[in-house]
Amino acid sequence: MKERFWDSKDFDVFTIDGLENRMDALQQTIQPKFAVIGERLASYLSAHGKGEFFPHIAKHARRTVNPPKDSWVAFAPAKRGYKALPHFQVGLWETHLFIILAVIYENPDKKGISERLTTNLDMLTSLPDQYVISGDHMKPDATILANMDREELEGMLERLKTVKKAELVLGRHFSREIATGFTEEEFFRMAEKTIHDLLPLYDIMTAKLK
């Protein structure tokens, strides 16, 4: 039987009490896997001609009391940070694995991104049915994209443009039960397929497509 890439211990990290204890477990259990993901998916993204991508493993360095409820490795074509750019993330909550494309509140071009996505709304609605959408990367919940009509999507994009804290997150969620069944090969195949599906929207976000 092939070895699984994720196991229950990875997700159980987010049930450990105390900042120091949870961070120790995160660094020992999950971050080595994020390093592997970072190397492979940064190469995959860079090979697609969107610029050289760099991995950024979340450090949670600003936390002094509350332990992180999720963690991730992010990808952007910048060595010194990613939060001001549209970026990809692979990460975990206690309940699920996520592979996403995100525009978060630090991005200075949310208005332009909103307008370009609204103009190209058909590309958003053409994502496969299992894809999800959210307006807040700090919450685990998301809505199945296929369950939203055009008016609702336009409203979410308008909010991205007009509300300072508004965000946009697109991608796939896999329950911990499904994620812990992936072999390494299966996981990377699914991650690369998800990123492949999201790259046209990334191009729109970054103004490479008008």
C-alpha positions in Angstrom: 0.0 0.0 0.0 1.4 3.4 -1.0 2.1 5.9 1.8 -0.4 8.7 2.3 0.8 12.2 2.1 -1.4 13.6 4.9 -2.5 11.9 8.0 -4.8 12.6 10.9 -2.0 14.0 13.1 -1.6 16.8 10.6 -5.2 18.0 11.2 -5.1 17.2 14.9 -2.4 19.9 15.3 -5.1 22.5 15.4 -6.7 20.9 18.4 -3.6 21.2 20.6 -4.0 23.7 23.5 -1.7 26.6 23.9 0.3 28.7 21.4 3.7 27.3 22.1 2.6 23.6 22.1 0.6 24.1 18.9 3.4 26.0 17.2 5.9 23.2 18.1 3.6 20.6 16.6 3.0 22.7 13.5 6.7 23.2 12.9 7.5 19.5 13.4 4.5 17.9 11.7 3.1 20.1 9.0 5.8 22.6 8.0 8.1 19.9 6.6 5.3 18.9 4.3 4.7 22.5 3.4 8.4 22.7 2.4 8.0 19.8 0.0 4.8 21.3 -1.4 6.5 24.7 -1.7 9.4 23.4 -3.8 7.3 21.3 -6.1 4.4 23.8 -6.7 6.6 26.8 -7.1 8.4 25.0 -9.9 5.0 24.0 -11.4 3.8 27.6 -11.4 7.1 29.0 -12.6 7.1 26.6 -15.6 3.8 28.0 -16.8 5.4 31.3 -17.8 3.6 33.5 -15.2 6.9 34.7 -13.7 9.1 33.0 -11.1 7.0 31.9 -8.1 8.3 31.6 -4.6 6.9 29.7 -1.7 6.1 31.4 1.6 5.4 29.1 4.6 3.2 30.8 7.2 5.2 31.6 10.3 2.4 33.0 12.5 5.2 35.2 14.0 2.9 38.0 15.3 0.9 35.7 17.5 1.5 36.1 21.2 -1.6 34.4 22.8 -4.0 32.7 20.4 -2.7 29.6 18.5 -3.3 29.5 14.8 -6.5 27.8 13.6 -5.1 27.1 10.2 -1.8 27.2 8.4 -0.5 27.2 4.8 2.2 27.7 2.2 1.5 30.5 -0.2 2.9 31.1 -3.7 3.5 34.5 -5.5 6.0 35.9 -7.9 7.7 37.9 -5.2 10.5 36.8 -2.7 9.5 39.2 0.0 5.9 38.5 0.8 2.7 37.7 -1.0 -0.2 39.3 0.8 -0.4 42.4 -1.5 -0.6 40.2 -4.6 -3.1 37.6 -5.9 -1.6 34.4 -4.7 -2.1 30.7 -4.4 -2.3 28.8 -1.1 -2.2 25.2 0.0 -3.1 24.6 3.7 -5.0 23.0 6.4 -7.8 23.7 8.9 -8.7 21.1 11.5 -11.6 20.0 9.2 -10.2 20.2 5.7 -7.4 20.7 3.2 -7.6 23.8 0.9 -6.1 24.7 -2.4 -7.0 28.2 -3.3 -6.4 31.4 -5.2 -6.8 34.4 -2.9 -7.1 38.2 -3.1 -6.9 39.4 0.5 -7.5 42.8 2.1 -3.9 43.9 1.8 -4.1 43.9 -2.0 -4.0 47.5 -3.3 -5.7 46.6 -6.6 -8.9 45.1 -5.4 -11.0 47.6 -7.4 -9.2 46.7 -10.6 -9.4 43.0 -9.9 -13.1 43.2 -9.2 -13.8 45.1 -12.4 -11.7 42.7 -14.5 -13.4 39.6 -13.0 -16.9 41.2 -13.5 -16.0 41.7 -17.1 -14.9 38.1 -17.4 -17.6 36.6 -15.2 -18.1 33.7 -17.5 -14.6 32.4 -16.7 -15.5 32.4 -13.1 -18.8 30.6 -13.6 -17.1 28.0 -15.9 -15.0 26.5 -13.0 -15.9 22.9 -12.3 -18.9 22.3 -10.0 -16.9 21.3 -7.0 -15.1 24.6 -6.7 -15.9 27.0 -3.8 -15.8 30.7 -3.2 -15.5 32.8 0.0 -15.2 36.5 1.0 -13.0 35.9 4.0 -9.8 33.8 4.0 -9.8 33.8 7.9 -13.0 31.6 8.0 -13.1 27.9 7.1 -16.4 28.0 5.5 -17.0 28.6 1.8 -19.9 28.4 -0.7 -20.1 26.0 -3.6 -19.6 28.2 -6.6 -22.2 26.3 -8.7 -24.8 27.2 -6.1 -24.4 30.9 -6.7 -26.2 32.8 -9.5 -24.6 35.6 -11.5 -26.3 38.3 -9.4 -24.8 36.9 -6.2 -21.3 36.7 -7.8 -21.6 40.2 -9.0 -22.6 41.3 -5.5 -19.5 39.6 -4.1 -17.3 41.3 -6.6 -18.9 44.6 -5.9 -18.2 44.1 -2.2 -14.5 43.3 -3.1 -14.3 46.7 -4.8 -16.1 48.8 -2.2 -15.4 47.3 1.2 -11.9 47.7 2.7 -11.9 44.3 4.5 -13.6 42.4 1.7 -11.6 39.5 0.1 -12.0 36.9 -2.6 -11.0 33.2 -2.2 -11.5 30.6 -5.0 -10.5 27.0 -5.1 -11.2 23.5 -3.7 -11.7 22.1 -0.2 -11.1 18.4 0.7 -12.4 17.0 3.9 -9.8 15.5 6.2 -11.2 12.1 5.5 -10.6 12.5 1.8 -7.3 14.3 2.1 -5.8 11.6 4.4 -6.6 9.1 1.6 -4.4 10.8 -0.9 -1.0 9.3 -1.8 1.7 11.8 -2.5 1.2 11.3 -6.2 -2.6 11.7 -6.0 -2.3 14.8 -3.8 0.1 16.6 -6.2 -1.9 15.6 -9.2 -5.0 17.2 -7.6 -3.1 20.3 -6.5 -1.6 20.9 -9.9 -5.0 20.3 -11.6 -6.6 22.8 -9.2 -3.9 25.4 -9.9 -4.2 24.8 -13.6 -8.0 25.5 -13.5 -7.4 28.7 -11.5 -4.5 30.1 -13.6 -6.8 31.8 -16.2 -8.5 33.7 -13.3 -5.0 34.6 -11.9 -4.2 36.1 -15.3 -7.3 38.2 -15.2 -6.5 39.3 -11.6 -3.0 40.3 -12.6 -4.2 42.1 -15.7 -2.5 39.8 -18.1 -5.9 39.2 -19.6 -8.3 42.1 -20.0 
